[in-house]
Amino acid sequence: MADPRVPDHLKRGRRSHAAGFTLIEALVAFLVLAIVMVVLQRGVVGSVDAAMRARQRIDAGLVAQTLLSSPTVAELGQATSGRMNGHDWTARFEDVPVAAGAVGQRGLFVFRPMRMIVDVRLSDGKDGVFTAEQIQSVRTMVAGP
């Protein structure tokens, strides 16, 4: 009769295969886990980069919108540049062809339509540029007699 104090796994002489994992199985499991983690990490980094790029474009759009609505920049009617909220920007003006007599005069000033183009360089260090434009009425002085 068998001694009741001896555990079952010692009675058989060898451990059963179902009782645990071998070293090779554990290494393969860790390898699969590592591959899955690398794939997930790349996806997360890509998502973060895309979100940061979108944020840069939104910020650049707000800078462009602010400049387009700025009366001081529009009144200049000539190329100018600066820096706002970490973004370098340039504003330039192009004549808009109009019919003869369509340019209005009020006192000493002539108001003429010009296309104002604002380029805002994204502050992420890449070569991205956000461009916005609109037609502005630009005031210039009438030349004296």
PyMOL commands that place a pseudoatom at each C-alpha (Angstrom):
pseudoatom trace, name=CA, resn=MET, resi=1, chain=A, elem=C, hetatm=0, pos=[0.000, 0.000, 0.000]
pseudoatom trace, name=CA, resn=ALA, resi=2, chain=A, elem=C, hetatm=0, pos=[1.225, 3.506, -0.816]
pseudoatom trace, name=CA, resn=ASP, resi=3, chain=A, elem=C, hetatm=0, pos=[2.448, 5.843, 1.863]
pseudoatom trace, name=CA, resn=PRO, resi=4, chain=A, elem=C, hetatm=0, pos=[-0.180, 8.629, 2.307]
pseudoatom trace, name=CA, resn=ARG, resi=5, chain=A, elem=C, hetatm=0, pos=[2.498, 11.141, 3.349]
pseudoatom trace, name=CA, resn=VAL, resi=6, chain=A, elem=C, hetatm=0, pos=[4.195, 11.108, -0.094]
pseudoatom trace, name=CA, resn=PRO, resi=7, chain=A, elem=C, hetatm=0, pos=[2.718, 13.611, -2.594]
pseudoatom trace, name=CA, resn=ASP, resi=8, chain=A, elem=C, hetatm=0, pos=[1.259, 12.280, -5.828]
pseudoatom trace, name=CA, resn=HIS, resi=9, chain=A, elem=C, hetatm=0, pos=[3.795, 13.982, -8.138]
pseudoatom trace, name=CA, resn=LEU, resi=10, chain=A, elem=C, hetatm=0, pos=[6.655, 12.224, -6.360]
pseudoatom trace, name=CA, resn=LYS, resi=11, chain=A, elem=C, hetatm=0, pos=[4.909, 8.865, -6.609]
pseudoatom trace, name=CA, resn=ARG, resi=12, chain=A, elem=C, hetatm=0, pos=[4.926, 9.023, -10.399]
pseudoatom trace, name=CA, resn=GLY, resi=13, chain=A, elem=C, hetatm=0, pos=[8.619, 9.751, -10.513]
pseudoatom trace, name=CA, resn=ARG, resi=14, chain=A, elem=C, hetatm=0, pos=[8.255, 12.701, -12.967]
pseudoatom trace, name=CA, resn=ARG, resi=15, chain=A, elem=C, hetatm=0, pos=[6.260, 15.835, -13.110]
pseudoatom trace, name=CA, resn=SER, resi=16, chain=A, elem=C, hetatm=0, pos=[3.318, 15.814, -15.463]
pseudoatom trace, name=CA, resn=HIS, resi=17, chain=A, elem=C, hetatm=0, pos=[3.563, 18.089, -18.583]
pseudoatom trace, name=CA, resn=ALA, resi=18, chain=A, elem=C, hetatm=0, pos=[0.216, 19.663, -17.679]
pseudoatom trace, name=CA, resn=ALA, resi=19, chain=A, elem=C, hetatm=0, pos=[1.566, 20.942, -14.364]
pseudoatom trace, name=CA, resn=GLY, resi=20, chain=A, elem=C, hetatm=0, pos=[3.430, 23.989, -15.854]
pseudoatom trace, name=CA, resn=PHE, resi=21, chain=A, elem=C, hetatm=0, pos=[5.211, 25.662, -18.766]
pseudoatom trace, name=CA, resn=THR, resi=22, chain=A, elem=C, hetatm=0, pos=[8.579, 24.797, -20.185]
pseudoatom trace, name=CA, resn=LEU, resi=23, chain=A, elem=C, hetatm=0, pos=[11.257, 27.446, -20.603]
pseudoatom trace, name=CA, resn=ILE, resi=24, chain=A, elem=C, hetatm=0, pos=[10.742, 27.508, -24.393]
pseudoatom trace, name=CA, resn=GLU, resi=25, chain=A, elem=C, hetatm=0, pos=[6.997, 28.071, -24.010]
pseudoatom trace, name=CA, resn=ALA, resi=26, chain=A, elem=C, hetatm=0, pos=[7.597, 30.935, -21.595]
pseudoatom trace, name=CA, resn=LEU, resi=27, chain=A, elem=C, hetatm=0, pos=[10.145, 32.563, -23.960]
pseudoatom trace, name=CA, resn=VAL, resi=28, chain=A, elem=C, hetatm=0, pos=[7.771, 32.258, -26.921]
pseudoatom trace, name=CA, resn=ALA, resi=29, chain=A, elem=C, hetatm=0, pos=[4.983, 33.838, -24.842]
pseudoatom trace, name=CA, resn=PHE, resi=30, chain=A, elem=C, hetatm=0, pos=[7.271, 36.747, -23.890]
pseudoatom trace, name=CA, resn=LEU, resi=31, chain=A, elem=C, hetatm=0, pos=[8.307, 37.191, -27.539]
pseudoatom trace, name=CA, resn=VAL, resi=32, chain=A, elem=C, hetatm=0, pos=[4.685, 37.359, -28.686]
pseudoatom trace, name=CA, resn=LEU, resi=33, chain=A, elem=C, hetatm=0, pos=[3.915, 39.830, -25.887]
pseudoatom trace, name=CA, resn=ALA, resi=34, chain=A, elem=C, hetatm=0, pos=[6.904, 41.996, -26.883]
pseudoatom trace, name=CA, resn=ILE, resi=35, chain=A, elem=C, hetatm=0, pos=[5.806, 42.083, -30.540]
pseudoatom trace, name=CA, resn=VAL, resi=36, chain=A, elem=C, hetatm=0, pos=[2.271, 43.094, -29.551]
pseudoatom trace, name=CA, resn=MET, resi=37, chain=A, elem=C, hetatm=0, pos=[3.624, 45.825, -27.269]
pseudoatom trace, name=CA, resn=VAL, resi=38, chain=A, elem=C, hetatm=0, pos=[5.834, 47.247, -30.053]
pseudoatom trace, name=CA, resn=VAL, resi=39, chain=A, elem=C, hetatm=0, pos=[2.895, 47.350, -32.465]
pseudoatom trace, name=CA, resn=LEU, resi=40, chain=A, elem=C, hetatm=0, pos=[0.693, 49.083, -29.869]
pseudoatom trace, name=CA, resn=GLN, resi=41, chain=A, elem=C, hetatm=0, pos=[3.453, 51.556, -29.023]
pseudoatom trace, name=CA, resn=ARG, resi=42, chain=A, elem=C, hetatm=0, pos=[3.880, 52.532, -32.675]
pseudoatom trace, name=CA, resn=GLY, resi=43, chain=A, elem=C, hetatm=0, pos=[0.144, 53.080, -32.990]
pseudoatom trace, name=CA, resn=VAL, resi=44, chain=A, elem=C, hetatm=0, pos=[0.043, 55.278, -29.901]
pseudoatom trace, name=CA, resn=VAL, resi=45, chain=A, elem=C, hetatm=0, pos=[3.063, 57.326, -31.032]
pseudoatom trace, name=CA, resn=GLY, resi=46, chain=A, elem=C, hetatm=0, pos=[1.470, 57.797, -34.470]
pseudoatom trace, name=CA, resn=SER, resi=47, chain=A, elem=C, hetatm=0, pos=[-1.767, 58.977, -32.869]
pseudoatom trace, name=CA, resn=VAL, resi=48, chain=A, elem=C, hetatm=0, pos=[0.056, 61.412, -30.600]
pseudoatom trace, name=CA, resn=ASP, resi=49, chain=A, elem=C, hetatm=0, pos=[2.024, 62.812, -33.565]
pseudoatom trace, name=CA, resn=ALA, resi=50, chain=A, elem=C, hetatm=0, pos=[-1.177, 63.276, -35.560]
pseudoatom trace, name=CA, resn=ALA, resi=51, chain=A, elem=C, hetatm=0, pos=[-2.854, 65.028, -32.630]
pseudoatom trace, name=CA, resn=MET, resi=52, chain=A, elem=C, hetatm=0, pos=[0.138, 67.340, -32.139]
pseudoatom trace, name=CA, resn=ARG, resi=53, chain=A, elem=C, hetatm=0, pos=[0.198, 68.183, -35.854]
pseudoatom trace, name=CA, resn=ALA, resi=54, chain=A, elem=C, hetatm=0, pos=[-3.535, 68.949, -35.780]
pseudoatom trace, name=CA, resn=ARG, resi=55, chain=A, elem=C, hetatm=0, pos=[-3.003, 71.192, -32.758]
pseudoatom trace, name=CA, resn=GLN, resi=56, chain=A, elem=C, hetatm=0, pos=[-0.228, 73.055, -34.609]
pseudoatom trace, name=CA, resn=ARG, resi=57, chain=A, elem=C, hetatm=0, pos=[-2.526, 73.631, -37.603]
pseudoatom trace, name=CA, resn=ILE, resi=58, chain=A, elem=C, hetatm=0, pos=[-5.348, 74.868, -35.361]
pseudoatom trace, name=CA, resn=ASP, resi=59, chain=A, elem=C, hetatm=0, pos=[-2.978, 77.295, -33.630]
pseudoatom trace, name=CA, resn=ALA, resi=60, chain=A, elem=C, hetatm=0, pos=[-1.634, 78.498, -36.991]
pseudoatom trace, name=CA, resn=GLY, resi=61, chain=A, elem=C, hetatm=0, pos=[-5.201, 78.984, -38.231]
pseudoatom trace, name=CA, resn=LEU, resi=62, chain=A, elem=C, hetatm=0, pos=[-6.022, 81.106, -35.194]
pseudoatom trace, name=CA, resn=VAL, resi=63, chain=A, elem=C, hetatm=0, pos=[-2.920, 83.233, -35.807]
pseudoatom trace, name=CA, resn=ALA, resi=64, chain=A, elem=C, hetatm=0, pos=[-3.912, 83.689, -39.464]
pseudoatom trace, name=CA, resn=GLN, resi=65, chain=A, elem=C, hetatm=0, pos=[-7.485, 84.573, -38.512]
pseudoatom trace, name=CA, resn=THR, resi=66, chain=A, elem=C, hetatm=0, pos=[-6.241, 87.132, -35.982]
pseudoatom trace, name=CA, resn=LEU, resi=67, chain=A, elem=C, hetatm=0, pos=[-3.944, 88.734, -38.562]
pseudoatom trace, name=CA, resn=LEU, resi=68, chain=A, elem=C, hetatm=0, pos=[-6.621, 88.831, -41.262]
pseudoatom trace, name=CA, resn=SER, resi=69, chain=A, elem=C, hetatm=0, pos=[-8.975, 90.653, -38.903]
pseudoatom trace, name=CA, resn=SER, resi=70, chain=A, elem=C, hetatm=0, pos=[-6.291, 93.009, -37.585]
pseudoatom trace, name=CA, resn=PRO, resi=71, chain=A, elem=C, hetatm=0, pos=[-6.912, 96.546, -38.850]
pseudoatom trace, name=CA, resn=THR, resi=72, chain=A, elem=C, hetatm=0, pos=[-3.298, 97.569, -38.242]
pseudoatom trace, name=CA, resn=VAL, resi=73, chain=A, elem=C, hetatm=0, pos=[-1.909, 94.895, -40.559]
pseudoatom trace, name=CA, resn=ALA, resi=74, chain=A, elem=C, hetatm=0, pos=[-4.570, 95.537, -43.217]
pseudoatom trace, name=CA, resn=GLU, resi=75, chain=A, elem=C, hetatm=0, pos=[-4.004, 99.292, -43.161]
pseudoatom trace, name=CA, resn=LEU, resi=76, chain=A, elem=C, hetatm=0, pos=[-0.354, 98.866, -44.054]
pseudoatom trace, name=CA, resn=GLY, resi=77, chain=A, elem=C, hetatm=0, pos=[-1.149, 97.398, -47.430]
pseudoatom trace, name=CA, resn=GLN, resi=78, chain=A, elem=C, hetatm=0, pos=[2.416, 96.144, -47.764]
pseudoatom trace, name=CA, resn=ALA, resi=79, chain=A, elem=C, hetatm=0, pos=[4.354, 93.021, -46.880]
pseudoatom trace, name=CA, resn=THR, resi=80, chain=A, elem=C, hetatm=0, pos=[5.092, 92.606, -43.204]
pseudoatom trace, name=CA, resn=SER, resi=81, chain=A, elem=C, hetatm=0, pos=[6.072, 89.774, -40.892]
pseudoatom trace, name=CA, resn=GLY, resi=82, chain=A, elem=C, hetatm=0, pos=[6.338, 88.877, -37.245]
pseudoatom trace, name=CA, resn=ARG, resi=83, chain=A, elem=C, hetatm=0, pos=[5.944, 86.197, -34.613]
pseudoatom trace, name=CA, resn=MET, resi=84, chain=A, elem=C, hetatm=0, pos=[2.802, 85.315, -32.701]
pseudoatom trace, name=CA, resn=ASN, resi=85, chain=A, elem=C, hetatm=0, pos=[2.129, 82.412, -30.290]
pseudoatom trace, name=CA, resn=GLY, resi=86, chain=A, elem=C, hetatm=0, pos=[5.340, 80.695, -31.363]
pseudoatom trace, name=CA, resn=HIS, resi=87, chain=A, elem=C, hetatm=0, pos=[4.558, 80.897, -35.091]
pseudoatom trace, name=CA, resn=ASP, resi=88, chain=A, elem=C, hetatm=0, pos=[6.464, 82.980, -37.639]
pseudoatom trace, name=CA, resn=TRP, resi=89, chain=A, elem=C, hetatm=0, pos=[4.112, 84.712, -40.055]
pseudoatom trace, name=CA, resn=THR, resi=90, chain=A, elem=C, hetatm=0, pos=[4.240, 86.896, -43.139]
pseudoatom trace, name=CA, resn=ALA, resi=91, chain=A, elem=C, hetatm=0, pos=[1.481, 88.996, -44.676]
pseudoatom trace, name=CA, resn=ARG, resi=92, chain=A, elem=C, hetatm=0, pos=[1.605, 90.211, -48.237]
pseudoatom trace, name=CA, resn=PHE, resi=93, chain=A, elem=C, hetatm=0, pos=[-0.806, 92.084, -50.459]
pseudoatom trace, name=CA, resn=GLU, resi=94, chain=A, elem=C, hetatm=0, pos=[-1.709, 91.717, -54.130]
pseudoatom trace, name=CA, resn=ASP, resi=95, chain=A, elem=C, hetatm=0, pos=[-3.744, 94.129, -56.217]
pseudoatom trace, name=CA, resn=VAL, resi=96, chain=A, elem=C, hetatm=0, pos=[-7.224, 93.002, -57.154]
pseudoatom trace, name=CA, resn=PRO, resi=97, chain=A, elem=C, hetatm=0, pos=[-8.154, 94.119, -60.653]
pseudoatom trace, name=CA, resn=VAL, resi=98, chain=A, elem=C, hetatm=0, pos=[-11.226, 96.342, -60.555]
pseudoatom trace, name=CA, resn=ALA, resi=99, chain=A, elem=C, hetatm=0, pos=[-13.204, 98.299, -63.122]
pseudoatom trace, name=CA, resn=ALA, resi=100, chain=A, elem=C, hetatm=0, pos=[-12.283, 101.924, -63.756]
pseudoatom trace, name=CA, resn=GLY, resi=101, chain=A, elem=C, hetatm=0, pos=[-13.822, 104.203, -61.161]
pseudoatom trace, name=CA, resn=ALA, resi=102, chain=A, elem=C, hetatm=0, pos=[-14.481, 101.351, -58.714]
pseudoatom trace, name=CA, resn=VAL, resi=103, chain=A, elem=C, hetatm=0, pos=[-11.820, 102.560, -56.297]
pseudoatom trace, name=CA, resn=GLY, resi=104, chain=A, elem=C, hetatm=0, pos=[-13.396, 104.855, -53.734]
pseudoatom trace, name=CA, resn=GLN, resi=105, chain=A, elem=C, hetatm=0, pos=[-11.953, 108.099, -52.434]
pseudoatom trace, name=CA, resn=ARG, resi=106, chain=A, elem=C, hetatm=0, pos=[-12.845, 109.670, -49.114]
pseudoatom trace, name=CA, resn=GLY, resi=107, chain=A, elem=C, hetatm=0, pos=[-11.117, 112.893, -48.225]
pseudoatom trace, name=CA, resn=LEU, resi=108, chain=A, elem=C, hetatm=0, pos=[-7.365, 112.482, -48.476]
pseudoatom trace, name=CA, resn=PHE, resi=109, chain=A, elem=C, hetatm=0, pos=[-7.551, 108.695, -48.691]
pseudoatom trace, name=CA, resn=VAL, resi=110, chain=A, elem=C, hetatm=0, pos=[-8.200, 106.222, -51.474]
pseudoatom trace, name=CA, resn=PHE, resi=111, chain=A, elem=C, hetatm=0, pos=[-9.663, 102.842, -50.593]
pseudoatom trace, name=CA, resn=ARG, resi=112, chain=A, elem=C, hetatm=0, pos=[-8.809, 100.035, -52.961]
pseudoatom trace, name=CA, resn=PRO, resi=113, chain=A, elem=C, hetatm=0, pos=[-9.410, 96.305, -52.731]
pseudoatom trace, name=CA, resn=MET, resi=114, chain=A, elem=C, hetatm=0, pos=[-6.344, 94.125, -52.207]
pseudoatom trace, name=CA, resn=ARG, resi=115, chain=A, elem=C, hetatm=0, pos=[-5.902, 90.441, -51.573]
pseudoatom trace, name=CA, resn=MET, resi=116, chain=A, elem=C, hetatm=0, pos=[-4.241, 89.927, -48.186]
pseudoatom trace, name=CA, resn=ILE, resi=117, chain=A, elem=C, hetatm=0, pos=[-2.364, 86.633, -47.979]
pseudoatom trace, name=CA, resn=VAL, resi=118, chain=A, elem=C, hetatm=0, pos=[-1.085, 85.402, -44.613]
pseudoatom trace, name=CA, resn=ASP, resi=119, chain=A, elem=C, hetatm=0, pos=[1.409, 82.534, -44.391]
pseudoatom trace, name=CA, resn=VAL, resi=120, chain=A, elem=C, hetatm=0, pos=[1.938, 81.054, -40.931]
pseudoatom trace, name=CA, resn=ARG, resi=121, chain=A, elem=C, hetatm=0, pos=[4.838, 78.635, -40.450]
pseudoatom trace, name=CA, resn=LEU, resi=122, chain=A, elem=C, hetatm=0, pos=[3.990, 75.789, -38.099]
pseudoatom trace, name=CA, resn=SER, resi=123, chain=A, elem=C, hetatm=0, pos=[6.069, 75.897, -34.930]
pseudoatom trace, name=CA, resn=ASP, resi=124, chain=A, elem=C, hetatm=0, pos=[6.802, 72.145, -34.870]
pseudoatom trace, name=CA, resn=GLY, resi=125, chain=A, elem=C, hetatm=0, pos=[10.070, 72.618, -36.779]
pseudoatom trace, name=CA, resn=LYS, resi=126, chain=A, elem=C, hetatm=0, pos=[8.815, 70.949, -39.953]
pseudoatom trace, name=CA, resn=ASP, resi=127, chain=A, elem=C, hetatm=0, pos=[8.257, 72.716, -43.255]
pseudoatom trace, name=CA, resn=GLY, resi=128, chain=A, elem=C, hetatm=0, pos=[4.504, 73.070, -42.798]
pseudoatom trace, name=CA, resn=VAL, resi=129, chain=A, elem=C, hetatm=0, pos=[2.881, 76.371, -43.716]
pseudoatom trace, name=CA, resn=PHE, resi=130, chain=A, elem=C, hetatm=0, pos=[-0.732, 77.378, -43.158]
pseudoatom trace, name=CA, resn=THR, resi=131, chain=A, elem=C, hetatm=0, pos=[-1.991, 79.916, -45.696]
pseudoatom trace, name=CA, resn=ALA, resi=132, chain=A, elem=C, hetatm=0, pos=[-5.142, 82.022, -45.469]
pseudoatom trace, name=CA, resn=GLU, resi=133, chain=A, elem=C, hetatm=0, pos=[-6.318, 84.923, -47.596]
pseudoatom trace, name=CA, resn=GLN, resi=134, chain=A, elem=C, hetatm=0, pos=[-9.131, 87.411, -48.001]
pseudoatom trace, name=CA, resn=ILE, resi=135, chain=A, elem=C, hetatm=0, pos=[-9.938, 90.622, -49.824]
pseudoatom trace, name=CA, resn=GLN, resi=136, chain=A, elem=C, hetatm=0, pos=[-9.297, 93.771, -47.768]
pseudoatom trace, name=CA, resn=SER, resi=137, chain=A, elem=C, hetatm=0, pos=[-10.076, 97.401, -48.416]
pseudoatom trace, name=CA, resn=VAL, resi=138, chain=A, elem=C, hetatm=0, pos=[-6.691, 99.087, -48.048]
pseudoatom trace, name=CA, resn=ARG, resi=139, chain=A, elem=C, hetatm=0, pos=[-6.430, 102.815, -47.367]
pseudoatom trace, name=CA, resn=THR, resi=140, chain=A, elem=C, hetatm=0, pos=[-3.707, 104.881, -49.065]
pseudoatom trace, name=CA, resn=MET, resi=141, chain=A, elem=C, hetatm=0, pos=[-3.151, 108.618, -49.080]
pseudoatom trace, name=CA, resn=VAL, resi=142, chain=A, elem=C, hetatm=0, pos=[-3.891, 110.632, -52.154]
pseudoatom trace, name=CA, resn=ALA, resi=143, chain=A, elem=C, hetatm=0, pos=[-0.802, 112.236, -53.642]
pseudoatom trace, name=CA, resn=GLY, resi=144, chain=A, elem=C, hetatm=0, pos=[-0.814, 115.989, -53.087]
pseudoatom trace, name=CA, resn=PRO, resi=145, chain=A, elem=C, hetatm=0, pos=[-1.042, 118.517, -55.966]
for i in range(1, 145): cmd.bond("trace and resi %d" % i, "trace and resi %d" % (i + 1))
show_as sticks, trace
zoom trace
